[in-house]
């Protein structure tokens, strides 16, 4: 059996040629098999073995018994021993998780922290074919895709699973042959956790149909994993070639095969999405509303004309900036926009001013005597309109922003220059046909500069 495990280890390049392996040992049958296997391999390959045990504090004296059992084994074989413990029940309530999920989070966090602390290059866990079958079935009943049906990965980052290639029956035969002791978890036979219900009730029925259930699930997981890796690579290519940050072209995303688009969406969101969430995003891609948005777990997705944007900042409506009232000879700052405004008085010279004003619209010059009341620089307001210089008719600023495809989230952040009569100019967009100076007129200059 050890040779079979060694072949599996080498197939997935689980071990380095030297260094320390942190073996996770609960004291149960699977973990004691793993410890014995790794002890044998360490002698053969010159590796160092360290042992980590995590006490979940869920079974009272029995949990402490398990910790003491593992400690004694390590002292007997002169293994480095590290133990941690935590109140899983309290953690689960605090974080809104089930006991199984909370226990997993806490022990993996401890194992990784310990490996980093001692400089271990690998963390070995004792998952077997049986665990893989249970995981696949759990994922299936919860609703999963190819990734979930790939089962437990043989290797992920620094975590390795050398026993995935053997069944629990083989584990028990190995322990019996070598007369290796282990401890029993009294809760394994109780249907108090979802995994236990599957293990004790569902899987025996499936094994009546196929006695080689675990081997079949193991083979299926390998095929699912190969398919997942292939499609995931295509999704990654699309992201690298067609996406900029957490955004994608809506039309390009919509025409991808669902197997690819769903992975692109999940990667761009970097969060757990349901099948329904993914379908909602694809519907958003096809929406006729260029500013539509939907809520997703922990974020929003919204249209910005031709693009889909994924943002972890919730939509709270338009955020405006505080208005300022420029006066001659002073400098003002538009907080949050990174802009400063300089207000000057000068004599208009058509030869110098025209090209600058009417191409960039970052500097404006208004005939001073035609300004009604005081100048204000503010965000747009409902009903604002402007008759642009050189154009016929008055246009609502809202319609102007839509025509220029300015994203909804940015519209309230575009400075509008007004006097008491209405809009005089719009930063980087245009100037009104009112208060237009001629050569020799005294003008009020409004100059915007990025800080």
KACORZI-V450134 format. One record per pair of residues at least 12 apart in sequence whose ideal C-beta (glycine too) atoms are under 10 Angstrom apart, sorted by the first residue. I is the first residue (numbers start at 1). GAP is how many residues later the second one is. Records with the same first field share a line. If there is no record, write none. Layout:
# KACORZI-V450134
I->GAP + GAP
This chain:
# KACORZI-V450134
1->32 + 36 + 162 + 164 + 165 + 169 + 170 + 172 + 173 + 176
2->34 + 35 + 38 + 39 + 42 + 160 + 172
4->161 + 162 + 166
5->28 + 29 + 32 + 33 + 35 + 36 + 157 + 158 + 159 + 160 + 161 + 165 + 169
6->31 + 34 + 35 + 38 + 39 + 156
7->158
8->146 + 153 + 154 + 155 + 156 + 157 + 158
9->28 + 29 + 32 + 36 + 115 + 145 + 146 + 151 + 152 + 153 + 154 + 156
11->143 + 144 + 154
12->141 + 142 + 143 + 148 + 149 + 150 + 152 + 153
13->141 + 142 + 147
14->108 + 110 + 140 + 141 + 145 + 146 + 147 + 148
15->23 + 26 + 27 + 30 + 32 + 106 + 107 + 109 + 140 + 145 + 147
16->29 + 31 + 105 + 106
17->28 + 29 + 30
18->27 + 28 + 29 + 30 + 103
19->27 + 28 + 29 + 100 + 101 + 102 + 103
20->22 + 27 + 28 + 29 + 30 + 60 + 95 + 98 + 99 + 100 + 101 + 102
21->17 + 20 + 21 + 24 + 26 + 27 + 28 + 29 + 30 + 94 + 99 + 100 + 101 + 102 + 103 + 137 + 139 + 141
22->16 + 26 + 27 + 28 + 29 + 30 + 58 + 60 + 89 + 90 + 92 + 93 + 94 + 95 + 96 + 97 + 98 + 99 + 100 + 101 + 102 + 103 + 136 + 137
23->12 + 14 + 15 + 16 + 19 + 26 + 27 + 28 + 29 + 30 + 51 + 56 + 88 + 97 + 99 + 100 + 101 + 102 + 103 + 139
24->27 + 28 + 29 + 30 + 83 + 84 + 86 + 87 + 90 + 91 + 99 + 100 + 101 + 102 + 103 + 135
25->13 + 26 + 27 + 28 + 29 + 41 + 44 + 45 + 48 + 49 + 54 + 56 + 58 + 99 + 100 + 101 + 157
26->27 + 28 + 29 + 30 + 37 + 40 + 41 + 43 + 44 + 81 + 99 + 100 + 156 + 157 + 159
27->26 + 36 + 38 + 39 + 40 + 41 + 42 + 43 + 44 + 45 + 46 + 154 + 155 + 156 + 157 + 158
28->38 + 41 + 42 + 98 + 143 + 154 + 155 + 156 + 157 + 160
29->97 + 99 + 139 + 142 + 143 + 145 + 146 + 151 + 152 + 153 + 154 + 155 + 156
30->95 + 96 + 97 + 98 + 100 + 101 + 133 + 136 + 138 + 141 + 142 + 145 + 152
31->20 + 22 + 35 + 39 + 93 + 94 + 95 + 96 + 132 + 140 + 151 + 152
32->37 + 38 + 41 + 94 + 139 + 142 + 143 + 146 + 148 + 149 + 150 + 151
33->93 + 95 + 129 + 130 + 133 + 135 + 137 + 138 + 139 + 140 + 141 + 142 + 145 + 147 + 149
34->90 + 91 + 92 + 93 + 94 + 127 + 128 + 129 + 137
35->14 + 16 + 35 + 38 + 39 + 42 + 44 + 89 + 91 + 145 + 147
36->37 + 41 + 138 + 139 + 142 + 144
37->87 + 89 + 125 + 126 + 129 + 134 + 137
38->13 + 41 + 84 + 86 + 88 + 122 + 124 + 125
39->38 + 40
40->138
41->83 + 121
42->37
47->74 + 75
48->31 + 32 + 70 + 71 + 72 + 73
49->25 + 28 + 29 + 30 + 31 + 71 + 75
50->24 + 29 + 30 + 31 + 32 + 64 + 65 + 68 + 69 + 70 + 73
51->19 + 20 + 22 + 23 + 26 + 28 + 29 + 30 + 31 + 32 + 63
52->18 + 28 + 29 + 30 + 31 + 32 + 55 + 58 + 59 + 60 + 61 + 62 + 63 + 66 + 68 + 71 + 72
53->13 + 14 + 15 + 16 + 17 + 18 + 20 + 21 + 28 + 29 + 30 + 31 + 32 + 54 + 57 + 58
54->12 + 13 + 28 + 29 + 30 + 31 + 32 + 34 + 49 + 52 + 53 + 54 + 55 + 56 + 57 + 60
55->12 + 13 + 15 + 28 + 29 + 30 + 31 + 33 + 52 + 55
56->28 + 29 + 30 + 31 + 32 + 33 + 35 + 43 + 46 + 47 + 48 + 50 + 51
57->28 + 29 + 30 + 31 + 32 + 33 + 46 + 49
58->29 + 30 + 31 + 41 + 45 + 127 + 129
59->126 + 127 + 128
62->121 + 122 + 123 + 124 + 125
63->22 + 122
64->21
65->118
66->116 + 117 + 118 + 119
67->14 + 16 + 17 + 18 + 116
68->15 + 115
69->112 + 113 + 114
70->13 + 113
71->12
72->109
73->107 + 108 + 109
80->38 + 40
82->28 + 29 + 31 + 32 + 33 + 35 + 36 + 38
83->27 + 31
84->22 + 23 + 25 + 26 + 27 + 29 + 30
85->21 + 22 + 25
86->16 + 17 + 19 + 20 + 21 + 23 + 24
87->15 + 19
88->12 + 13 + 14 + 15 + 16 + 17 + 18 + 19
89->13 + 14
90->12
91->12 + 14 + 15
92->13 + 14
98->95 + 96
99->93 + 94
100->38 + 92 + 93 + 94 + 95 + 96
103->90
107->18
108->15 + 17 + 51
111->12 + 13 + 14 + 47 + 48
112->45 + 46 + 47
115->43 + 44
116->42
120->38
121->37 + 39
122->33 + 35 + 36 + 37 + 38 + 40
123->33 + 34 + 35 + 36 + 37 + 38
124->34 + 35 + 36 + 37 + 38 + 39
125->27 + 34 + 35 + 36 + 37 + 38 + 39
126->35 + 36 + 37 + 38 + 45
127->24 + 25 + 26 + 27 + 32 + 33 + 34 + 35 + 36 + 37
128->24 + 33 + 34 + 35 + 36 + 37 + 38 + 39 + 40 + 41 + 42 + 43 + 86 + 90
129->22 + 23 + 34 + 35 + 36 + 37 + 38 + 39 + 40 + 41 + 42 + 84 + 85 + 86 + 87 + 88 + 89 + 92
130->33 + 34 + 36 + 37 + 38 + 39 + 40 + 41 + 69 + 73 + 83 + 84 + 87 + 88
131->20 + 21 + 30 + 32 + 33 + 37 + 64 + 68 + 83
132->18 + 19 + 20 + 21 + 22 + 29 + 32 + 33 + 35 + 82 + 85 + 86 + 88 + 89 + 90
133->18 + 19 + 34 + 35 + 65 + 66 + 70 + 73 + 74 + 80 + 81 + 82 + 83 + 84 + 85 + 87 + 88
134->17 + 18 + 60 + 61 + 62 + 64 + 65 + 68 + 69 + 80 + 83
135->13 + 14 + 15 + 16 + 17 + 60 + 63 + 82 + 86
136->12 + 13 + 14 + 15 + 16 + 81 + 82 + 84 + 85 + 88
137->12 + 14 + 57 + 58 + 61 + 62 + 65 + 66 + 69 + 76 + 80
138->56 + 57 + 59 + 60
139->12
141->53 + 57 + 61
142->52
143->131 + 132 + 133
144->80 + 131
145->79 + 83 + 86 + 113 + 114 + 117 + 118 + 121 + 130 + 133
146->77 + 78 + 79 + 80 + 81 + 82 + 83 + 84 + 85 + 86 + 113 + 116 + 117
147->77 + 78 + 80 + 81 + 82 + 84 + 85 + 116 + 119
148->76 + 80
149->68 + 71 + 72 + 74 + 75 + 76 + 78 + 79
150->70 + 71 + 72 + 73 + 74 + 75 + 76 + 77 + 78 + 79
151->13 + 66 + 67 + 69 + 70 + 71 + 73 + 74
152->12 + 66 + 69
153->68 + 72
154->67 + 68 + 71
164->54 + 57
165->50 + 53
166->48 + 52
167->45 + 46 + 47 + 48 + 51
168->31 + 46
169->45
170->44
188->12
203->14
227->32
228->31 + 35
230->29
231->26 + 28 + 29 + 31 + 32
232->27 + 28 + 31 + 32 + 34 + 35
233->30
234->22 + 23 + 25 + 26 + 29 + 30
235->21 + 24 + 25 + 26 + 27 + 28 + 29 + 30 + 31 + 32 + 33
236->24 + 27 + 28 + 31
237->23 + 27
238->14 + 15 + 18 + 22 + 23 + 25 + 26 + 29
239->24 + 25 + 28 + 29
242->14 + 22
243->21 + 24 + 25 + 64 + 65 + 67
244->63
245->23 + 64 + 65
246->21 + 22 + 23 + 24 + 53 + 55 + 62 + 63 + 64 + 65 + 66
247->21 + 54 + 57 + 60 + 61 + 62 + 63 + 64
248->13 + 16 + 17 + 20 + 33 + 37 + 59 + 60 + 61 + 62
249->36 + 57 + 58 + 59
250->31 + 32 + 34 + 35 + 36 + 37 + 40 + 53 + 54 + 55 + 56 + 57 + 58 + 59
251->34 + 35 + 55 + 56 + 57
252->12 + 33 + 54 + 55 + 56
253->12 + 15 + 28 + 29 + 31 + 32 + 33 + 54 + 55
254->27 + 28 + 29 + 30 + 31 + 32 + 54
255->30
256->26 + 29
258->17 + 20 + 21 + 24
261->17 + 20 + 21 + 24
262->13 + 15 + 16 + 17 + 19 + 20
263->15
264->14 + 17
265->12 + 13 + 14 + 15 + 16 + 17 + 20 + 31 + 36 + 43 + 45
266->12 + 15
267->43
268->13 + 33 + 40 + 41 + 42
269->12 + 27 + 28 + 29 + 30 + 32 + 41 + 42 + 43
270->28 + 29 + 40 + 42
271->25 + 26 + 27 + 28 + 39 + 41
272->24 + 25 + 26
273->23 + 24 + 25 + 26 + 28
274->22 + 23
277->17 + 18 + 19 + 20 + 24
278->18
280->14 + 15 + 16 + 21
281->13 + 15 + 20 + 27 + 29
282->26
284->17 + 18 + 19 + 24
285->16 + 18 + 21 + 22 + 23
287->16 + 21
288->15
289->13 + 14
290->12 + 13 + 14 + 15 + 16 + 17 + 112 + 115 + 117 + 118
291->12 + 13 + 14 + 111 + 116 + 117 + 118 + 120
292->16 + 116
293->16 + 18 + 22 + 115 + 116
294->21
295->19 + 20
296->14 + 15 + 16
298->14 + 16
299->12 + 13 + 14 + 15
300->12 + 13 + 14 + 15
302->13 + 105 + 106 + 107
303->104 + 105
304->101 + 102 + 103 + 104 + 105 + 106
305->97 + 100 + 101 + 102 + 103
306->99
307->100
309->98 + 100
311->98
313->96
315->93 + 94
317->91 + 92 + 95
318->61 + 62 + 90 + 91 + 92 + 93 + 94 + 95
319->17 + 60 + 90 + 93 + 94
320->16 + 58 + 59 + 60 + 61 + 91 + 92 + 93
321->13 + 14 + 15 + 16 + 18 + 56 + 57 + 58 + 91 + 92 + 93 + 94
322->12 + 13 + 14 + 55 + 56 + 57
323->53 + 54 + 55 + 56 + 92 + 93 + 95
324->15 + 16 + 17 + 19 + 51 + 52 + 53 + 54 + 91
325->18 + 49 + 50 + 51 + 52 + 53
326->15 + 16 + 17 + 18 + 48 + 49 + 50 + 51 + 91 + 118 + 119 + 120 + 121
327->16 + 47 + 48 + 117
328->15 + 16 + 17 + 18 + 40 + 47 + 116 + 117
329->13 + 14 + 15 + 16
330->12 + 13 + 14
331->12 + 116 + 118
332->45 + 114
333->118
334->43 + 44 + 45 + 79 + 81 + 93 + 114 + 117
336->77
337->42 + 76 + 77 + 78 + 90 + 111 + 113 + 114
338->111 + 112 + 113
339->23 + 38 + 74 + 76 + 88 + 109 + 110 + 111 + 112
340->107 + 108 + 109 + 110 + 111
341->34 + 36 + 74 + 76 + 86 + 105 + 106 + 107 + 108
342->21 + 103 + 104 + 105 + 106 + 107
343->32 + 34 + 101 + 102 + 103 + 104
344->19 + 21 + 99 + 100 + 101 + 102 + 103
345->23 + 97 + 98 + 99 + 100
346->19 + 22 + 91 + 95 + 96 + 97 + 98 + 99
347->90 + 92 + 93 + 94 + 95 + 96
348->17 + 18 + 19 + 20 + 88 + 89 + 90 + 91 + 92 + 93 + 94 + 95 + 97
349->16 + 88 + 90 + 91 + 92 + 94
350->87 + 88 + 89 + 90 + 91
351->88
352->13
353->12 + 84 + 86 + 90 + 92
356->91
357->32 + 68 + 74 + 80 + 88
358->31 + 32 + 72 + 73
360->67 + 68 + 88
361->64 + 65 + 66 + 67 + 68 + 69 + 70 + 87
362->65 + 66 + 84 + 85 + 86 + 87 + 88
363->62 + 82 + 83 + 84 + 85 + 86
364->53 + 60 + 61 + 62 + 63 + 66 + 67 + 68 + 71 + 79 + 80 + 81 + 82 + 83 + 84
365->60 + 66 + 70 + 71 + 72 + 76 + 78 + 79 + 80 + 81 + 82
366->51 + 53 + 58 + 59 + 65 + 66 + 68 + 69 + 70 + 71 + 75 + 77 + 78 + 79 + 80
367->67 + 68 + 69 + 70 + 71 + 74 + 75 + 76 + 77
368->67 + 69 + 73 + 74 + 75 + 76 + 77
369->66 + 68 + 72 + 73 + 74 + 75
370->49 + 51 + 54 + 64 + 65 + 66 + 67 + 71 + 73 + 74
371->48 + 49 + 50 + 53 + 63 + 64 + 72 + 73
372->46 + 47 + 48 + 49 + 50 + 52 + 62 + 63
373->45 + 46 + 47 + 48
374->44 + 45 + 46
375->42 + 43 + 44 + 45 + 49 + 50 + 69 + 71
376->40 + 41 + 42 + 43 + 44 + 48
377->38 + 39 + 40 + 41 + 47 + 48 + 50 + 69 + 71
378->37 + 38 + 39 + 40
379->32 + 33 + 34 + 35 + 36 + 37
380->16 + 17 + 18 + 20 + 21 + 31 + 32 + 33 + 34 + 35 + 36 + 38 + 43 + 46
381->16 + 31 + 35 + 37 + 42
382->14 + 15 + 16
383->13 + 14 + 15 + 39
384->12 + 13 + 14 + 16 + 32 + 34 + 38 + 39 + 42
385->12 + 13 + 14 + 15 + 37 + 38 + 47
386->14 + 30 + 32 + 36 + 37 + 38 + 39 + 40 + 43 + 44 + 45 + 46 + 47 + 48
387->35 + 36 + 43 + 45 + 46 + 47
388->12 + 35 + 37 + 38 + 41 + 42 + 43 + 44 + 45
389->36 + 41 + 42 + 43 + 44 + 45 + 47
390->40 + 41 + 43
391->39 + 42
392->41
394->28 + 29 + 38 + 39
395->35
397->14 + 17 + 19 + 26 + 29 + 32
398->13
400->26 + 29 + 30
401->13 + 25 + 28
404->22 + 24 + 25 + 26
406->22 + 23
413->14
414->12 + 13 + 14 + 15
415->12 + 13 + 14 + 31 + 33
416->13
417->14 + 15 + 29 + 31
418->14
419->13 + 15 + 16 + 25
421->13 + 14
422->12
424->12 + 20 + 22
425->21
427->19 + 21
428->20
